[in-house]
């Protein structure tokens, strides 16, 4: 049985978020104050949930068919970006939140986690994955 590669990658990304997230939150707490730190924490949480949702959706699609996997990869990415945008707009509208810290944390966390995971896979550090063993 092949492992759920996407779910494994999502779990690895979340592990990295345990290091990246507090760093992003700390930087924004220092530069934007306590309100910035709280907003950054919400932004980091949103991105972590996005990566987990991505891993679950792609793993489920891969178990069904390769065509569905490809569709989920392409359209799922666009839908998740749209979902992030909508959630951020709703949160910013409903709550008095530091929008700059919220947005900066979300963007920085997303990009840093994506780059770290890509580098780890490219260097073969993901030992659980079939092609890097």
MDAnalysis code that builds the backbone (N, CA, C; Angstrom):
import MDAnalysis as mda
import numpy as np

u = mda.Universe.empty(399, n_residues=133, atom_resindex=np.repeat(np.arange(133), 3), trajectory=True)
u.add_TopologyAttr("name", ["N", "CA", "C"] * 133)
u.add_TopologyAttr("resid", np.arange(1, 134))
u.add_TopologyAttr("resname", ["UNK", "UNK", "UNK", "UNK", "UNK", "UNK", "UNK", "UNK", "UNK", "UNK", "UNK", "UNK", "UNK", "UNK", "UNK", "UNK", "UNK", "UNK", "UNK", "UNK", "UNK", "UNK", "UNK", "UNK", "UNK", "UNK", "UNK", "UNK", "UNK", "UNK", "UNK", "UNK", "UNK", "UNK", "UNK", "UNK", "UNK", "UNK", "UNK", "UNK", "UNK", "UNK", "UNK", "UNK", "UNK", "UNK", "UNK", "UNK", "UNK", "UNK", "UNK", "UNK", "UNK", "UNK", "UNK", "UNK", "UNK", "UNK", "UNK", "UNK", "UNK", "UNK", "UNK", "UNK", "UNK", "UNK", "UNK", "UNK", "UNK", "UNK", "UNK", "UNK", "UNK", "UNK", "UNK", "UNK", "UNK", "UNK", "UNK", "UNK", "UNK", "UNK", "UNK", "UNK", "UNK", "UNK", "UNK", "UNK", "UNK", "UNK", "UNK", "UNK", "UNK", "UNK", "UNK", "UNK", "UNK", "UNK", "UNK", "UNK", "UNK", "UNK", "UNK", "UNK", "UNK", "UNK", "UNK", "UNK", "UNK", "UNK", "UNK", "UNK", "UNK", "UNK", "UNK", "UNK", "UNK", "UNK", "UNK", "UNK", "UNK", "UNK", "UNK", "UNK", "UNK", "UNK", "UNK", "UNK", "UNK", "UNK", "UNK", "UNK", "UNK"])
u.atoms.positions = np.array([
    [0.849, -1.186, 0.000],
    [0.000, 0.000, 0.000],
    [0.890, 1.243, 0.000],
    [0.611, 2.179, -0.884],
    [1.412, 3.395, -0.956],
    [0.958, 4.383, 0.118],
    [1.889, 5.110, 0.658],
    [1.518, 6.085, 1.695],
    [0.787, 7.277, 1.081],
    [0.030, 7.954, 1.902],
    [-0.624, 9.191, 1.472],
    [0.422, 10.298, 1.486],
    [1.112, 10.439, 0.366],
    [2.230, 11.372, 0.263],
    [1.801, 12.785, 0.631],
    [0.649, 13.191, 0.144],
    [0.185, 14.563, 0.400],
    [-0.088, 14.790, 1.881],
    [-0.659, 13.796, 2.537],
    [-0.929, 13.930, 3.970],
    [0.384, 13.974, 4.752],
    [1.365, 13.177, 4.321],
    [2.678, 13.193, 4.973],
    [3.329, 14.566, 4.810],
    [3.270, 15.116, 3.597],
    [3.837, 16.449, 3.364],
    [3.132, 17.502, 4.212],
    [1.824, 17.401, 4.329],
    [1.067, 18.357, 5.150],
    [1.489, 18.255, 6.615],
    [1.669, 17.031, 7.117],
    [2.104, 16.860, 8.510],
    [3.507, 17.434, 8.715],
    [4.390, 17.221, 7.755],
    [5.737, 17.790, 7.861],
    [5.684, 19.318, 7.865],
    [4.822, 19.863, 7.040],
    [4.675, 21.316, 6.975],
    [4.164, 21.857, 8.304],
    [3.227, 21.150, 8.913],
    [2.702, 21.584, 10.210],
    [3.796, 21.516, 11.275],
    [4.646, 20.490, 11.212],
    [5.770, 20.411, 12.158],
    [6.692, 21.618, 11.994],
    [6.935, 21.984, 10.754],
    [7.776, 23.166, 10.517],
    [7.078, 24.441, 11.001],
    [5.771, 24.451, 10.921],
    [5.004, 25.616, 11.388],
    [5.149, 25.805, 12.888],
    [5.455, 24.736, 13.609],
    [5.670, 24.851, 15.051],
    [6.918, 25.675, 15.361],
    [7.799, 25.815, 14.382],
    [8.997, 26.643, 14.544],
    [8.799, 27.997, 13.867],
    [8.306, 27.961, 12.635],
    [8.128, 29.190, 11.858],
    [7.043, 30.080, 12.478],
    [5.939, 29.487, 12.882],
    [4.815, 30.250, 13.427],
    [5.188, 31.132, 14.607],
    [5.774, 30.556, 15.663],
    [6.165, 31.405, 16.794],
    [7.164, 32.496, 16.418],
    [8.043, 32.211, 15.466],
    [9.000, 33.238, 15.034],
    [8.275, 34.398, 14.355],
    [7.337, 34.074, 13.467],
    [6.560, 35.117, 12.784],
    [5.741, 35.910, 13.801],
    [5.114, 35.202, 14.724],
    [4.299, 35.865, 15.753],
    [5.174, 36.782, 16.609],
    [6.343, 36.303, 16.994],
    [7.241, 37.115, 17.833],
    [7.681, 38.381, 17.115],
    [8.042, 38.247, 15.845],
    [8.469, 39.425, 15.081],
    [7.338, 40.447, 15.014],
    [6.139, 39.985, 14.731],
    [5.018, 40.926, 14.623],
    [4.574, 41.443, 15.986],
    [4.768, 40.667, 17.031],
    [4.446, 41.141, 18.388],
    [5.396, 42.293, 18.741],
    [6.671, 42.115, 18.424],
    [7.664, 43.151, 18.738],
    [7.436, 44.399, 17.893],
    [7.130, 44.207, 16.601],
    [7.004, 45.364, 15.710],
    [5.622, 46.012, 15.740],
    [4.576, 45.250, 16.062],
    [3.207, 45.788, 16.005],
    [2.490, 45.768, 17.349],
    [3.137, 45.253, 18.385],
    [2.527, 45.209, 19.701],
    [1.711, 43.937, 19.911],
    [1.054, 43.878, 21.050],
    [0.274, 42.686, 21.417],
    [-0.833, 42.399, 20.406],
    [-1.491, 43.445, 19.933],
    [-2.559, 43.248, 18.943],
    [-1.994, 42.639, 17.657],
    [-0.798, 43.043, 17.287],
    [-0.147, 42.468, 16.117],
    [0.212, 41.015, 16.329],
    [0.641, 40.676, 17.526],
    [0.965, 39.290, 17.851],
    [-0.256, 38.386, 17.795],
    [-1.367, 38.875, 18.327],
    [-2.612, 38.095, 18.288],
    [-3.079, 37.922, 16.845],
    [-3.046, 38.990, 16.086],
    [-3.455, 38.909, 14.680],
    [-2.535, 37.970, 13.904],
    [-1.235, 38.018, 14.201],
    [-0.285, 37.127, 13.536],
    [-0.582, 35.668, 13.882],
    [-0.932, 35.406, 15.128],
    [-1.261, 34.034, 15.536],
    [-2.468, 33.509, 14.762],
    [-3.447, 34.357, 14.558],
    [-4.626, 33.958, 13.779],
    [-4.224, 33.702, 12.336],
    [-3.379, 34.553, 11.771],
    [-2.908, 34.370, 10.400],
    [-2.121, 33.083, 10.228],
    [-1.247, 32.784, 11.175],
    [-0.464, 31.548, 11.127],
    [-1.400, 30.344, 11.217],
    [-2.358, 30.394, 12.130],
    [-3.326, 29.300, 12.274],
    [-4.118, 29.055, 11.002],
    [-4.492, 30.120, 10.349],
    [-5.238, 30.003, 9.088],
    [-4.410, 29.280, 8.027],
    [-3.150, 29.603, 7.934],
    [-2.283, 28.980, 6.936],
    [-2.018, 27.515, 7.278],
    [-1.820, 27.209, 8.537],
    [-1.630, 25.814, 8.944],
    [-2.866, 24.994, 8.580],
    [-4.034, 25.535, 8.845],
    [-5.273, 24.830, 8.486],
    [-5.370, 24.646, 6.972],
    [-4.915, 25.615, 6.210],
    [-4.920, 25.508, 4.752],
    [-4.042, 24.347, 4.284],
    [-2.852, 24.220, 4.863],
    [-1.976, 23.126, 4.471],
    [-2.565, 21.766, 4.863],
    [-3.185, 21.688, 6.025],
    [-3.819, 20.432, 6.437],
    [-4.986, 20.081, 5.516],
    [-5.786, 21.062, 5.188],
    [-6.908, 20.845, 4.269],
    [-6.402, 20.377, 2.910],
    [-5.336, 20.965, 2.456],
    [-4.740, 20.588, 1.182],
    [-4.298, 19.125, 1.195],
    [-3.580, 18.733, 2.234],
    [-3.110, 17.358, 2.337],
    [-4.240, 16.352, 2.373],
    [-5.285, 16.671, 3.134],
    [-6.432, 15.758, 3.221],
    [-7.159, 15.658, 1.890],
    [-7.379, 16.779, 1.243],
    [-8.116, 16.780, -0.028],
    [-7.355, 16.044, -1.117],
    [-6.056, 16.297, -1.222],
    [-5.270, 15.637, -2.255],
    [-5.129, 14.140, -1.989],
    [-4.981, 13.762, -0.730],
    [-4.903, 12.336, -0.404],
    [-6.203, 11.625, -0.739],
    [-7.312, 12.245, -0.398],
    [-8.621, 11.640, -0.706],
    [-8.815, 11.529, -2.210],
    [-8.461, 12.548, -2.945],
    [-8.619, 12.524, -4.402],
    [-7.719, 11.473, -5.034],
    [-6.497, 11.326, -4.527],
    [-5.564, 10.340, -5.085],
    [-6.068, 8.914, -4.887],
    [-6.772, 8.662, -3.785],
    [-7.322, 7.328, -3.547],
    [-8.449, 6.992, -4.513],
    [-9.105, 8.022, -5.052],
    [-10.233, 7.791, -5.957],
    [-9.752, 7.592, -7.386],
    [-9.024, 8.567, -7.919],
    [-8.507, 8.420, -9.283],
    [-7.437, 9.464, -9.557],
    [-6.593, 9.148, -10.525],
    [-5.528, 10.076, -10.911],
    [-6.102, 11.355, -11.515],
    [-7.157, 11.227, -12.293],
    [-7.789, 12.411, -12.899],
    [-8.349, 13.336, -11.833],
    [-9.004, 12.749, -10.829],
    [-9.546, 13.568, -9.746],
    [-8.416, 14.222, -8.957],
    [-7.321, 13.504, -8.783],
    [-6.163, 14.065, -8.094],
    [-5.648, 15.302, -8.828],
    [-5.513, 15.191, -10.146],
    [-5.038, 16.330, -10.938],
    [-6.004, 17.507, -10.853],
    [-7.279, 17.223, -10.932],
    [-8.275, 18.294, -10.815],
    [-8.221, 18.925, -9.425],
    [-8.090, 18.090, -8.398],
    [-8.019, 18.612, -7.025],
    [-6.766, 19.449, -6.825],
    [-5.670, 19.037, -7.450],
    [-4.426, 19.798, -7.312],
    [-4.566, 21.185, -7.940],
    [-5.118, 21.233, -9.141],
    [-5.238, 22.514, -9.836],
    [-6.336, 23.391, -9.238],
    [-7.539, 22.876, -9.237],
    [-8.662, 23.687, -8.773],
    [-8.677, 23.836, -7.256],
    [-8.173, 22.813, -6.559],
    [-8.109, 22.896, -5.103],
    [-7.193, 24.014, -4.645],
    [-6.084, 24.189, -5.335],
    [-5.161, 25.273, -4.994],
    [-5.869, 26.620, -5.131],
    [-6.542, 26.796, -6.249],
    [-7.260, 28.058, -6.468],
    [-8.370, 28.251, -5.438],
    [-9.103, 27.177, -5.148],
    [-10.182, 27.275, -4.156],
    [-9.640, 27.579, -2.759],
    [-8.512, 26.960, -2.403],
    [-7.941, 27.226, -1.079],
    [-7.425, 28.658, -0.976],
    [-6.839, 29.194, -2.046],
    [-6.428, 30.601, -2.016],
    [-7.636, 31.514, -1.880],
    [-8.691, 31.170, -2.589],
    [-9.929, 31.934, -2.464],
    [-10.489, 31.829, -1.043],
    [-10.447, 30.627, -0.476],
    [-10.932, 30.423, 0.887],
    [-10.117, 31.240, 1.884],
    [-8.787, 31.243, 1.726],
    [-7.940, 32.058, 2.606],
    [-8.351, 33.525, 2.505],
    [-8.530, 34.001, 1.287],
    [-8.896, 35.402, 1.068],
    [-10.237, 35.724, 1.719],
    [-11.222, 34.878, 1.501],
    [-12.557, 35.112, 2.061],
    [-12.517, 35.082, 3.582],
    [-11.839, 34.083, 4.148],
    [-11.756, 33.997, 5.608],
    [-11.051, 35.219, 6.179],
    [-9.970, 35.646, 5.524],
    [-9.259, 36.825, 6.018],
    [-10.136, 38.071, 5.949],
    [-10.900, 38.202, 4.880],
    [-11.786, 39.363, 4.757],
    [-12.890, 39.328, 5.807],
    [-13.443, 38.163, 6.054],
    [-14.506, 38.028, 7.063],
    [-13.955, 38.327, 8.450],
    [-12.805, 37.761, 8.788],
    [-12.203, 38.005, 10.099],
    [-11.898, 39.491, 10.271],
    [-11.312, 40.105, 9.247],
    [-10.976, 41.532, 9.333],
    [-12.221, 42.401, 9.451],
    [-13.316, 41.943, 8.859],
    [-14.559, 42.726, 8.909],
    [-15.298, 42.567, 10.237],
    [-15.269, 41.356, 10.782],
    [-16.023, 41.072, 11.995],
    [-15.294, 41.435, 13.283],
    [-13.971, 41.443, 13.239],
    [-13.201, 41.659, 14.455],
    [-12.254, 42.837, 14.287],
    [-12.017, 43.519, 15.387],
    [-11.050, 44.607, 15.397],
    [-9.670, 43.971, 15.512],
    [-9.019, 43.814, 14.376],
    [-7.768, 43.064, 14.307],
    [-6.734, 43.912, 13.565],
    [-5.474, 43.721, 13.899],
    [-4.395, 44.403, 13.193],
    [-4.278, 43.745, 11.814],
    [-4.844, 44.380, 10.827],
    [-4.920, 43.790, 9.487],
    [-3.548, 43.637, 8.834],
    [-2.674, 44.556, 9.106],
    [-1.327, 44.462, 8.521],
    [-0.599, 43.244, 9.073],
    [-0.641, 43.071, 10.389],
    [0.014, 41.915, 11.005],
    [-0.650, 40.615, 10.560],
    [-1.964, 40.626, 10.461],
    [-2.729, 39.457, 10.029],
    [-2.308, 39.028, 8.625],
    [-2.309, 39.979, 7.715],
    [-1.932, 39.688, 6.334],
    [-0.465, 39.335, 6.184],
    [0.399, 40.083, 6.858],
    [1.837, 39.816, 6.767],
    [2.172, 38.432, 7.312],
    [1.554, 38.060, 8.415],
    [1.806, 36.739, 9.000],
    [1.330, 35.632, 8.068],
    [0.154, 35.814, 7.488],
    [-0.382, 34.789, 6.588],
    [0.515, 34.618, 5.363],
    [0.888, 35.707, 4.742],
    [1.716, 35.637, 3.525],
    [3.101, 35.085, 3.857],
    [3.733, 35.623, 4.901],
    [5.082, 35.177, 5.258],
    [5.088, 33.697, 5.645],
    [4.129, 33.288, 6.442],
    [4.065, 31.896, 6.873],
    [3.852, 30.966, 5.690],
    [2.941, 31.327, 4.816],
    [2.651, 30.499, 3.641],
    [3.900, 30.317, 2.786],
    [4.559, 31.417, 2.476],
    [5.739, 31.356, 1.609],
    [6.906, 30.625, 2.261],
    [7.164, 30.900, 3.529],
    [8.289, 30.253, 4.208],
    [8.047, 28.750, 4.320],
    [6.848, 28.341, 4.713],
    [6.560, 26.911, 4.829],
    [6.634, 26.210, 3.483],
    [6.146, 26.855, 2.459],
    [6.194, 26.274, 1.120],
    [7.641, 26.084, 0.656],
    [8.472, 27.079, 0.867],
    [9.882, 26.998, 0.465],
    [10.606, 25.930, 1.292],
    [10.381, 25.892, 2.595],
    [11.044, 24.898, 3.439],
    [10.678, 23.474, 3.019],
    [9.417, 23.251, 2.719],
    [8.992, 21.913, 2.297],
    [9.584, 21.556, 0.941],
    [9.596, 22.495, 0.020],
    [10.178, 22.238, -1.305],
    [11.664, 21.916, -1.198],
    [12.382, 22.649, -0.377],
    [13.810, 22.402, -0.190],
    [14.032, 21.033, 0.455],
    [13.233, 20.691, 1.454],
    [13.380, 19.393, 2.121],
    [13.134, 18.240, 1.152],
    [12.118, 18.359, 0.322],
    [11.826, 17.303, -0.658],
    [12.946, 17.234, -1.697],
    [13.389, 18.382, -2.181],
    [14.436, 18.407, -3.197],
    [15.745, 17.811, -2.690],
    [16.033, 18.002, -1.413],
    [17.282, 17.477, -0.834],
    [17.135, 16.052, -0.321],
    [15.946, 15.475, -0.458],
    [15.741, 14.097, -0.030],
    [15.619, 13.910, 1.462],
    [15.248, 14.941, 2.176],
    [15.134, 14.861, 3.642],
    [13.817, 14.244, 4.103],
    [12.909, 14.039, 3.211],
    [11.610, 13.479, 3.572],
    [11.690, 11.963, 3.466],
    [12.280, 11.323, 4.464],
    [12.529, 9.894, 4.445],
    [11.294, 9.024, 4.337],
    [10.148, 9.522, 4.776],
    [8.911, 8.738, 4.707],
    [8.371, 8.616, 3.288],
    [8.833, 9.479, 2.389],
    [8.305, 9.474, 1.048],
    [9.029, 8.450, 0.196],
    [8.276, 7.725, -0.589],
    [8.787, 6.602, -1.364],
    [9.964, 6.975, -2.257],
    [9.867, 8.102, -2.968],
    [10.906, 8.424, -3.943],
    [12.156, 9.016, -3.330],
    [12.142, 9.348, -2.023],
    [13.331, 9.924, -1.396],
    [14.027, 8.946, -0.467],
    [13.503, 7.755, -0.321],
    [14.102, 6.774, 0.602],
    [15.395, 6.224, 0.061],
])
